[in-house]
Amino acid sequence: MNDRRASGWRTWTAAGIFVGLVIAGVLISRPEPKPEPTPTPVATPSPAPIVPAIVPRPLLPLTRSDLIDAADAAASRFAGGEQAAASDLPGRRFTLSLPFGCAGPAANLKEVPTGWSYDAKDGTLRVKVTPQVWTDAPILKAVAAGVGFEAAEGFWIDHPWKRSDTCPPRAAATPAQPETPQAAPATPSRQTLGLVELFEPGAKREERRNGRAYQAVKKVAQGELALDRGLRLVVEGRLVALANGQAIGCWSPSPDQRPVCIIRVRFDRIAITGPTGEQVLAEWKS
């Protein structure tokens, strides 16, 4: 009996060992699992920098100083016989103040082309500005050759050597000195710079002044305007090209004389203002 039990235990032990060996062999023979590959990082492109759009600023209107500088350069080229380069002036806008009546009120406003008078009794200011009529002016035959026009009107720029748009200071009176010979009277300065509008065939005839003055009658309290500083004619518009593509044409009858220069323009607004340009007495638009 005991032998049979011992034999059974040995059989079960052997079977257990056998099963254990089989399981161990299976485990040993199984391939080890391969490690998961490390993902390669994908480079994310950086967003392109946002560059703000550059909006070109509109060009400021040309001033008195700008126009005088451009005319001086044109006069120098003409006097030196130099060929003018391509110009960017045509199409540019301008604003110009022309002082007038700097010497005081006119004795008779009807007899002067440009001036002002003031009636202190009823506080009435009368102003008159007459444009130049250059339709038959010899200078236009030279500088505006190739441009067909029926009429030409404009304004001279007085004292074109002065950049300021105010009246020049009045010279102080000096006492007479009989013992000193009096100097010869100074020759009036010749006008050398002007603005002209050329009216081509087909242009509106009502836009022409045909020699008619710009006039205004305004009630102004005494002392409201510093009339001892004169008044201003304000002209606004844009420059226009001549036949050669330039906006400024110059001409002189002699190399010893300063060239006279004409700037071709289109007038959009003309106004008469007080001496500082702030108070508008009258205006005309086209």
GIGINOR-V294593 format. One record per residue. N is the residue number from 0. PSI is psi in degrees with one decimal (999 if undefined). OMEGA is omega in whole degrees, -180 to 180 (999 if undefined). D_CENTER is the distance of its C-alpha to the mean C-alpha in whole Angstrom. Layout:
BEGIN
N_PSI_OMEGA_D_CENTER + N_PSI_OMEGA_D_CENTER
END
This chain:
BEGIN
0_-45.7_179_128 + 1_-34.3_180_127 + 2_-36.6_-179_126 + 3_-38.0_177_125 + 4_-41.3_-180_122 + 5_-38.3_-180_121 + 6_-37.7_179_121 + 7_-43.2_178_118 + 8_-40.0_-180_116 + 9_-37.7_-179_116 + 10_-45.8_180_115 + 11_-36.7_178_112 + 12_-43.9_-180_111 + 13_-39.5_180_111 + 14_-39.5_179_109 + 15_-42.0_180_107 + 16_-39.9_-178_106 + 17_-46.9_180_106 + 18_-40.2_179_103 + 19_-41.3_180_101 + 20_-38.1_-180_101 + 21_-45.3_-180_100 + 22_-41.9_179_97 + 23_-39.6_180_96 + 24_-39.9_179_96 + 25_-43.0_-180_94 + 26_-39.5_-178_91 + 27_-35.5_-175_92 + 28_-14.8_180_91 + 29_133.0_179_88 + 30_143.7_178_85 + 31_137.8_-180_83 + 32_133.4_179_79 + 33_141.3_178_76 + 34_144.9_178_74 + 35_132.6_180_71 + 36_140.1_178_68 + 37_124.0_-179_65 + 38_135.8_178_62 + 39_124.5_-179_59 + 40_132.5_179_56 + 41_124.8_-179_53 + 42_124.1_178_50 + 43_119.9_-178_47 + 44_137.9_178_44 + 45_141.0_178_41 + 46_141.9_179_38 + 47_139.0_179_35 + 48_140.8_180_33 + 49_113.2_179_30 + 50_119.4_-179_27 + 51_139.3_179_24 + 52_134.9_180_21 + 53_111.5_179_18 + 54_117.2_-179_15 + 55_134.8_179_12 + 56_139.2_178_9 + 57_142.4_-180_7 + 58_138.0_178_3 + 59_150.1_177_2 + 60_144.2_177_3 + 61_143.4_-179_5 + 62_178.4_177_8 + 63_-46.1_-180_12 + 64_-41.7_180_13 + 65_-45.0_-179_10 + 66_-40.6_179_12 + 67_-42.1_178_15 + 68_-43.8_-180_15 + 69_-38.5_179_14 + 70_-38.6_177_17 + 71_-42.2_179_19 + 72_-41.0_179_19 + 73_-40.4_179_19 + 74_-39.1_179_22 + 75_-42.3_179_24 + 76_-41.4_-180_24 + 77_-45.5_-179_25 + 78_-31.0_-179_28 + 79_1.1_-180_29 + 80_27.1_-177_29 + 81_148.3_177_27 + 82_130.3_-179_25 + 83_137.1_177_22 + 84_171.3_178_20 + 85_138.3_-175_18 + 86_141.0_175_15 + 87_10.7_-178_12 + 88_-39.4_179_10 + 89_132.9_-178_12 + 90_-18.3_179_10 + 91_143.8_178_6 + 92_157.2_180_6 + 93_155.1_172_7 + 94_125.0_-174_9 + 95_134.0_175_12 + 96_125.4_-180_16 + 97_108.3_179_19 + 98_146.2_177_22 + 99_166.5_-179_25 + 100_28.0_-176_29 + 101_-24.6_-177_29 + 102_-2.1_180_32 + 103_-174.9_-177_34 + 104_151.5_177_35 + 105_140.8_179_36 + 106_-39.2_177_40 + 107_103.5_-174_40 + 108_-27.0_-179_36 + 109_-21.3_-174_38 + 110_-4.3_-179_38 + 111_146.2_179_35 + 112_-30.8_-177_32 + 113_133.2_179_29 + 114_-169.0_-179_30 + 115_160.8_175_32 + 116_154.6_-177_35 + 117_127.4_177_36 + 118_104.8_-177_40 + 119_-23.9_-178_41 + 120_-47.0_-179_44 + 121_6.6_177_42 + 122_42.9_-178_39 + 123_126.5_177_37 + 124_127.0_177_34 + 125_132.3_-176_33 + 126_146.9_-178_30 + 127_127.6_177_30 + 128_118.1_-178_27 + 129_122.0_178_28 + 130_156.7_176_25 + 131_141.0_173_26 + 132_111.9_-175_28 + 133_20.4_-175_27 + 134_-41.0_-178_29 + 135_15.4_-179_32 + 136_132.6_-178_30 + 137_-33.2_-177_31 + 138_-32.4_-179_28 + 139_-27.2_177_27 + 140_-25.9_180_30 + 141_-50.3_-173_29 + 142_-23.5_-178_25 + 143_23.5_178_25 + 144_134.9_180_28 + 145_-8.2_177_28 + 146_117.4_177_26 + 147_120.4_180_28 + 148_152.8_180_27 + 149_-24.5_-179_30 + 150_155.5_179_28 + 151_126.8_-180_25 + 152_152.2_179_24 + 153_-158.1_-176_21 + 154_143.4_170_21 + 155_147.9_172_22 + 156_100.7_-179_20 + 157_148.7_178_23 + 158_60.0_-177_23 + 159_-1.6_174_20 + 160_-3.9_-177_22 + 161_125.7_-180_21 + 162_-21.0_-179_17 + 163_145.5_180_18 + 164_28.8_176_18 + 165_165.7_178_21 + 166_142.1_177_25 + 167_149.6_179_26 + 168_142.4_179_29 + 169_137.1_179_33 + 170_136.7_179_35 + 171_139.8_179_38 + 172_139.2_180_41 + 173_144.2_180_44 + 174_145.9_180_48 + 175_144.5_178_49 + 176_91.0_-174_51 + 177_-31.9_-176_54 + 178_-14.6_180_55 + 179_128.0_179_52 + 180_136.0_-180_51 + 181_138.8_179_48 + 182_153.9_178_45 + 183_144.6_-180_44 + 184_140.7_-178_42 + 185_142.1_177_38 + 186_130.5_180_37 + 187_137.4_-179_34 + 188_136.3_179_31 + 189_136.4_178_30 + 190_134.5_-176_26 + 191_-1.6_-178_24 + 192_128.5_-179_21 + 193_162.4_174_20 + 194_132.6_-178_18 + 195_139.4_173_20 + 196_124.5_-180_20 + 197_125.4_179_22 + 198_107.4_-178_24 + 199_162.2_178_26 + 200_134.4_-179_29 + 201_-11.2_179_29 + 202_155.3_-179_26 + 203_123.4_-177_27 + 204_-25.3_-179_29 + 205_-13.0_178_29 + 206_-12.6_179_25 + 207_146.2_177_26 + 208_-28.6_179_27 + 209_40.8_178_30 + 210_-4.1_178_30 + 211_136.7_-178_31 + 212_153.9_168_29 + 213_121.9_-176_27 + 214_151.6_179_29 + 215_142.5_173_30 + 216_122.2_-172_33 + 217_138.1_173_32 + 218_120.1_-177_35 + 219_124.0_178_34 + 220_146.4_-180_36 + 221_127.9_-178_37 + 222_-5.6_180_35 + 223_-36.0_177_33 + 224_142.2_177_30 + 225_75.2_-174_30 + 226_-17.7_177_31 + 227_-10.0_177_32 + 228_10.6_177_28 + 229_-169.8_178_27 + 230_-179.4_-179_25 + 231_141.7_168_21 + 232_116.2_-179_20 + 233_123.1_179_16 + 234_134.4_-180_15 + 235_150.7_179_12 + 236_-148.3_-180_11 + 237_156.3_179_10 + 238_146.8_-177_11 + 239_143.9_-178_14 + 240_143.7_169_17 + 241_-174.2_-176_20 + 242_-27.7_-179_23 + 243_6.8_180_22 + 244_-7.0_178_19 + 245_151.7_177_17 + 246_-13.3_-177_15 + 247_128.3_175_17 + 248_138.9_-178_21 + 249_154.2_179_23 + 250_148.2_177_27 + 251_139.5_179_30 + 252_-14.6_-176_33 + 253_145.3_176_35 + 254_-17.0_-179_34 + 255_-1.5_179_34 + 256_144.0_178_32 + 257_134.6_179_28 + 258_145.5_172_26 + 259_130.5_-177_25 + 260_138.9_178_21 + 261_130.8_177_20 + 262_119.6_179_16 + 263_128.8_-176_17 + 264_170.9_168_15 + 265_116.9_-180_15 + 266_126.2_176_16 + 267_-30.2_-178_15 + 268_136.1_175_16 + 269_130.8_-177_18 + 270_151.7_172_20 + 271_125.4_-176_22 + 272_174.2_174_22 + 273_-179.2_-175_24 + 274_-19.8_179_24 + 275_-4.9_179_21 + 276_-1.6_-175_19 + 277_-44.4_-177_21 + 278_114.9_179_23 + 279_122.4_-180_23 + 280_-33.5_178_26 + 281_153.9_178_25 + 282_154.0_179_22 + 283_131.9_-179_22 + 284_149.9_177_20 + 285_999_999_20
END
